[in-house]
Amino acid sequence: MAFDLQLSNVGKVFDNGTAAVIDFNLDVNKGEFIAFLGPSGCGKTTTLRMIAGFEDISSGDISIRGRRINDLLPEQRPTSMIFQNYALFPHMTVRDNIGFGLDVKGMAPAERDAKVSRMLETLGLTDIASQRPDRLSGGQRQRIALARSLVVEPDILLLDEPLGALDANLRKSIQNELKLLQRSLGITFVFVTHAQSEALALSDRIVVMNQGRIEQISAPYELYTRPKSLFVAQFIGRNTLIPGTVRLSDGKNVTMDTPYGALMGTAQAGVAVKQKAHLILPAESIDLLPAKTSKVEITKTYGTCSIPVKVGRIQKIGHIVQMDVDLGEGRSIGLEGHADKYGGRFATGDEAFIAWKKDGATVIVE
């Protein structure tokens, strides 16, 4: 069975010679929710526009369900696209906005009206069907744009930061609705965002891009806990990066010589002795221990994975305690944990240890 969407060695070079997308390869299964994530200018929106047909492809192929679509016009492709500004027609009612794509296809009025009515009901828009979108809230306009894209029954729905204009609370609500709707419809979604939390919460897999290239394609949890490049480690989550040189390696378990002594982590690919590398510590994998904790106790639980620190700023926000700890040489890192774990246990200026289990840290070779 063909993939719902397949990009093979896709590239885009603009007329001025700028390479916007380089050797992009991705296979998407039916019903997957894929997020393109990366900093501004990384090529994620350009890639989405190439899938939609709004940008020409300089090299490679794009296929949907086994059919090459490189040369098809946007309206000939089995895709729909939702833009950040929704691109609704202010002079049309909600009903007419949703039905516009069906009118373009020349659908019979009775069938068109039935499809629009079902979509209005599905997205809870029936009560405002006769209103115009410029009089409605951002959340309502977002639902209208979604309904207009889904009513034409696309194979692939493309979303270009569609939640970017919403406030935080509404954005979270729409995120939940979007995920539930995608699951119920079984349509493949390709979603562009610069918000990490959005990509991690919504997607089945995340494509992290940097300077036109793919850095990593992984499920959210794997991406967050096992970055495969220094860029991803610095871009995703709240990681501490400790430089060093590989002292020992059995292919998975790695001991590194670092400015803080011999420290351990795990490698996803083989690393060689004497290679320069970084130990990546996710904030969630780090424990803060009182200075009175015995060396025997630390070694029993964490092996050699500990560093003496001094506690700096402490701030309690609701049930979460946030702290800065000083590693020496002018370097500090941020930690956070539940108040049940850290509340009242530490004060600014306290000596302490940070510690982690080696399986919670990842070694990345430079």
C-alpha positions as CSV (number, residue, x, y, z in Angstrom):
1,M,0.0,0.0,0.0
2,A,1.3,3.4,-1.0
3,F,2.1,6.1,1.6
4,D,-0.5,8.8,2.0
5,L,2.2,11.3,1.4
6,Q,5.8,10.8,0.2
7,L,8.5,13.4,-0.4
8,S,11.6,12.0,-2.1
9,N,14.8,14.1,-2.2
10,V,12.7,17.3,-2.5
11,G,14.6,20.5,-2.8
12,K,13.8,24.2,-3.4
13,V,16.2,26.8,-4.7
14,F,14.8,30.3,-5.1
15,D,15.7,32.5,-8.1
16,N,18.4,34.4,-6.2
17,G,20.2,31.1,-5.6
18,T,19.1,30.6,-1.9
19,A,18.5,27.0,-1.0
20,A,15.4,26.9,1.1
21,V,14.8,23.2,1.3
22,I,17.6,20.6,0.8
23,D,17.1,16.8,0.1
24,F,13.9,16.5,2.1
25,N,12.7,12.8,2.5
26,L,9.6,11.8,4.4
27,D,7.1,9.0,4.2
28,V,3.7,9.6,5.9
29,N,1.2,6.9,6.7
30,K,-2.5,7.3,6.3
31,G,-4.1,9.1,9.3
32,E,-0.8,10.4,10.7
33,F,-0.5,13.8,12.3
34,I,2.9,15.2,11.2
35,A,4.4,18.4,12.5
36,F,7.1,20.5,10.8
37,L,9.0,22.3,13.6
38,G,11.9,24.7,13.5
39,P,13.1,28.3,13.8
40,S,11.9,31.0,11.4
41,G,13.5,30.6,7.9
42,C,14.2,26.8,8.3
43,G,12.1,25.9,5.3
44,K,9.1,24.3,7.0
45,T,6.5,26.6,5.4
46,T,8.2,26.4,2.0
47,T,7.9,22.6,2.2
48,L,4.2,22.8,3.1
49,R,3.6,25.2,0.1
50,M,5.4,22.8,-2.2
51,I,3.1,20.0,-1.1
52,A,0.1,22.3,-1.7
53,G,1.4,23.4,-5.1
54,F,1.9,27.1,-4.2
55,E,5.7,26.7,-4.7
56,D,7.4,25.0,-7.5
57,I,9.7,22.1,-6.7
58,S,13.4,22.5,-7.8
59,S,14.2,18.8,-7.4
60,G,12.7,15.6,-6.2
61,D,9.2,14.2,-6.2
62,I,6.1,14.6,-4.1
63,S,3.5,11.8,-4.3
64,I,0.1,11.3,-2.6
65,R,-1.2,7.8,-2.4
66,G,1.3,6.7,-5.0
67,R,0.5,9.4,-7.5
68,R,3.2,11.9,-8.4
69,I,1.8,15.4,-8.1
70,N,4.7,17.7,-9.0
71,D,3.1,19.1,-12.0
72,L,-0.5,19.4,-10.7
73,L,-2.0,22.8,-10.0
74,P,-3.1,23.5,-6.4
75,E,-6.8,23.0,-7.2
76,Q,-6.0,19.6,-8.9
77,R,-4.3,18.2,-5.8
78,P,-6.2,16.1,-3.2
79,T,-5.1,18.6,-0.5
80,S,-6.6,21.5,1.5
81,M,-4.7,24.2,3.3
82,I,-5.5,26.3,6.3
83,F,-3.5,29.6,6.6
84,Q,-2.6,31.5,9.7
85,N,-4.9,34.3,8.8
86,Y,-7.7,31.8,7.8
87,A,-8.3,33.7,4.4
88,L,-12.1,33.7,4.9
89,F,-14.3,35.8,2.7
90,P,-15.7,38.7,4.8
91,H,-18.7,39.3,2.5
92,M,-19.9,35.7,2.7
93,T,-21.8,34.0,5.4
94,V,-20.3,31.1,7.4
95,R,-22.3,28.6,5.4
96,D,-21.2,30.1,2.1
97,N,-17.5,30.2,3.2
98,I,-17.6,26.6,4.0
99,G,-19.3,25.7,0.8
100,F,-17.0,27.7,-1.5
101,G,-14.7,24.8,-2.4
102,L,-17.7,22.6,-3.3
103,D,-19.0,25.4,-5.5
104,V,-15.7,25.6,-7.3
105,K,-15.9,21.8,-7.9
106,G,-19.3,22.3,-9.4
107,M,-21.2,20.1,-7.0
108,A,-24.9,19.9,-7.3
109,P,-26.7,22.4,-4.9
110,A,-28.6,19.7,-2.9
111,E,-25.4,17.6,-2.3
112,R,-23.4,20.7,-1.5
113,D,-26.0,21.9,1.1
114,A,-26.1,18.5,2.8
115,K,-22.3,18.3,3.1
116,V,-22.1,21.9,4.4
117,S,-24.8,21.2,7.0
118,R,-23.0,18.0,8.2
119,M,-19.8,20.0,8.6
120,L,-21.5,22.8,10.4
121,E,-22.9,20.3,12.9
122,T,-19.6,18.5,13.3
123,L,-17.7,21.6,14.2
124,G,-20.5,23.2,16.3
125,L,-21.1,26.1,13.8
126,T,-24.8,25.6,13.0
127,D,-26.0,28.5,15.2
128,I,-23.8,31.0,13.4
129,A,-24.2,29.6,9.9
130,S,-25.9,32.8,8.6
131,Q,-23.4,35.2,10.2
132,R,-20.3,36.7,8.5
133,P,-16.9,35.7,9.8
134,D,-15.7,39.3,10.5
135,R,-18.1,39.5,13.3
136,L,-17.0,36.3,15.0
137,S,-14.2,35.4,17.5
138,G,-10.8,34.0,16.5
139,G,-11.8,30.6,17.7
140,Q,-15.0,30.6,15.6
141,R,-13.1,31.8,12.5
142,Q,-10.5,29.0,13.0
143,R,-13.3,26.4,13.1
144,I,-14.8,27.9,9.9
145,A,-11.4,27.7,8.1
146,L,-11.1,24.1,9.3
147,A,-14.7,23.2,8.1
148,R,-14.1,24.8,4.7
149,S,-10.9,22.7,4.3
150,L,-12.5,19.5,5.5
151,V,-15.8,19.6,3.6
152,V,-14.0,19.0,0.3
153,E,-12.8,15.7,1.8
154,P,-9.0,16.1,1.1
155,D,-6.6,13.2,1.3
156,I,-4.1,15.5,3.1
157,L,-4.9,18.6,5.3
158,L,-2.1,21.1,5.4
159,L,-2.1,23.6,8.3
160,D,0.3,26.6,8.3
161,E,0.4,27.8,11.9
162,P,-3.4,28.0,12.1
163,L,-3.4,28.6,15.8
164,G,-0.8,31.4,15.9
165,A,-3.4,34.2,16.1
166,L,-5.2,32.8,19.1
167,D,-4.6,33.7,22.8
168,A,-3.1,31.0,25.0
169,N,-6.2,29.6,26.6
170,L,-8.2,29.5,23.3
171,R,-5.2,28.0,21.6
172,K,-5.1,25.1,24.1
173,S,-8.8,24.5,23.7
174,I,-8.6,24.4,19.9
175,Q,-5.5,22.1,20.1
176,N,-7.6,19.5,21.9
177,E,-10.5,19.8,19.5
178,L,-8.1,19.6,16.5
179,K,-6.5,16.4,17.8
180,L,-9.9,14.7,18.5
181,L,-11.3,15.7,15.1
182,Q,-8.2,14.4,13.3
183,R,-8.5,11.1,15.1
184,S,-12.2,10.8,14.4
185,L,-11.9,11.6,10.7
186,G,-8.7,9.6,10.1
187,I,-7.4,12.3,7.7
188,T,-3.6,12.8,7.4
189,F,-2.6,16.2,8.8
190,V,0.6,18.0,8.1
191,F,1.0,20.9,10.5
192,V,3.6,23.7,10.5
193,T,4.4,25.4,13.8
194,H,7.2,27.2,15.6
195,A,5.7,26.2,19.0
196,Q,7.4,23.2,20.6
197,S,4.6,22.5,23.0
198,E,2.1,22.5,20.2
199,A,4.1,20.0,18.1
200,L,4.8,17.8,21.1
201,A,1.1,17.7,22.2
202,L,-0.5,17.2,18.8
203,S,1.7,15.1,16.5
204,D,2.4,11.5,16.0
205,R,5.8,12.4,14.6
206,I,7.8,15.7,14.4
207,V,10.1,16.7,11.6
208,V,12.7,19.2,13.0
209,M,14.2,21.4,10.4
210,N,17.2,23.7,10.4
211,Q,18.5,25.7,7.5
212,G,16.5,23.8,5.0
213,R,17.5,20.3,6.1
214,I,15.9,17.7,8.3
215,E,17.7,17.3,11.6
216,Q,15.5,14.6,13.1
217,I,12.2,12.8,12.5
218,S,10.8,11.2,15.7
219,A,7.8,10.6,17.8
220,P,7.4,13.4,20.4
221,Y,8.7,11.5,23.4
222,E,11.7,10.1,21.6
223,L,12.5,13.6,20.2
224,Y,12.3,15.1,23.6
225,T,14.3,12.5,25.5
226,R,16.7,11.3,22.7
227,P,17.9,14.1,20.5
228,K,20.2,13.0,17.7
229,S,22.0,16.3,17.0
230,L,23.3,19.2,19.0
231,F,20.8,21.5,17.2
232,V,17.8,19.4,18.3
233,A,19.2,19.1,21.9
234,Q,19.5,22.9,22.1
235,F,16.2,23.6,20.3
236,I,13.9,21.1,22.0
237,G,13.0,21.1,25.7
238,R,15.3,22.4,28.4
239,N,18.5,20.4,28.1
240,T,21.9,20.9,29.8
241,L,24.8,20.2,27.4
242,I,28.1,19.2,29.0
243,P,31.1,19.0,26.6
244,G,33.8,16.3,27.0
245,T,35.8,13.5,25.4
246,V,34.8,9.8,25.3
247,R,36.8,7.8,27.6
248,L,35.0,4.4,27.4
249,S,32.2,3.0,25.3
250,D,30.6,-0.4,24.7
251,G,28.4,0.9,21.9
252,K,25.6,2.0,24.3
253,N,27.0,3.0,27.7
254,V,29.5,5.8,27.4
255,T,31.8,7.4,30.0
256,M,33.1,10.9,29.2
257,D,35.8,13.0,30.7
258,T,34.3,16.4,31.3
259,P,35.2,19.6,33.3
260,Y,33.1,18.1,36.1
261,G,34.8,14.7,36.1
262,A,33.9,11.3,34.6
263,L,30.2,11.3,33.7
264,M,28.0,8.7,32.0
265,G,25.2,8.6,29.5
266,T,23.9,6.4,26.7
267,A,24.5,6.6,22.9
268,Q,22.1,5.8,20.2
269,A,24.9,5.1,17.7
270,G,28.4,3.8,18.2
271,V,30.9,6.3,19.5
272,A,34.7,5.9,19.6
273,V,37.1,6.5,22.4
274,K,38.7,10.0,22.3
275,Q,35.9,11.5,20.2
276,K,34.6,14.9,21.2
277,A,31.1,14.7,22.4
278,H,28.3,16.3,24.5
279,L,26.3,14.8,27.3
280,I,22.7,15.9,27.0
281,L,20.8,16.1,30.3
282,P,17.0,16.8,30.0
283,A,15.8,18.9,32.9
284,E,13.3,16.2,33.9
285,S,16.1,13.6,34.3
286,I,18.1,15.6,36.9
287,D,17.5,15.3,40.6
288,L,18.7,17.8,43.2
289,L,20.2,16.2,46.3
290,P,21.1,17.9,49.6
291,A,24.8,18.2,50.3
292,K,24.5,15.8,53.3
293,T,23.6,13.0,50.9
294,S,26.4,10.4,51.3
295,K,28.7,9.5,48.5
296,V,27.8,5.8,48.9
297,E,24.0,6.6,48.5
298,I,24.6,8.7,45.4
299,T,26.9,6.1,43.9
300,K,24.4,3.3,44.6
301,T,21.6,5.1,42.7
302,Y,23.4,7.3,40.2
303,G,26.8,5.8,39.7
304,T,29.3,8.5,38.7
305,C,26.6,10.8,37.4
306,S,26.6,13.6,39.9
307,I,28.1,17.1,40.1
308,P,28.4,19.4,43.2
309,V,26.5,22.6,42.8
310,K,25.3,25.7,44.7
311,V,21.6,26.6,44.8
312,G,20.8,30.0,43.4
313,R,17.4,31.5,42.7
314,I,14.3,29.7,44.0
315,Q,10.8,30.5,42.9
316,K,7.6,28.7,43.6
317,I,4.9,29.0,40.9
318,G,1.7,27.2,42.0
319,H,2.7,23.6,42.6
320,I,6.0,23.9,40.7
321,V,9.4,25.0,42.2
322,Q,11.9,26.5,39.8
323,M,15.6,26.8,40.8
324,D,18.9,27.9,39.3
325,V,22.0,26.0,40.4
326,D,25.6,27.1,39.9
327,L,28.0,24.5,38.4
328,G,31.0,26.8,38.9
329,E,33.0,28.7,36.3
330,G,30.1,31.1,35.9
331,R,27.8,28.5,34.5
332,S,24.3,27.8,35.9
333,I,21.3,25.7,34.8
334,G,17.6,25.7,35.6
335,L,15.8,23.0,37.3
336,E,12.2,22.5,38.2
337,G,10.1,20.0,40.2
338,H,6.9,19.5,42.1
339,A,6.6,21.3,45.4
340,D,6.1,17.9,47.1
341,K,9.7,17.0,45.9
342,Y,11.5,20.3,46.4
343,G,9.4,22.6,48.4
344,G,11.2,23.9,51.6
345,R,14.1,21.5,51.1
346,F,16.6,24.0,49.7
347,A,17.5,27.7,50.3
348,T,19.5,30.1,48.2
349,G,23.2,29.5,48.8
350,D,22.9,25.8,49.9
351,E,25.5,23.3,48.7
352,A,23.9,20.4,46.9
353,F,24.4,17.8,44.1
354,I,22.7,17.4,40.8
355,A,22.5,13.7,39.8
356,W,20.9,11.6,37.1
357,K,20.8,8.0,36.0
358,K,22.9,7.3,32.9
359,D,19.9,6.0,30.9
360,G,18.4,9.5,31.3
361,A,21.3,11.2,29.5
362,T,22.2,11.0,25.8
363,V,25.7,11.3,24.4
364,I,26.0,13.1,21.0
365,V,29.2,13.1,19.1
366,E,30.2,16.4,17.6
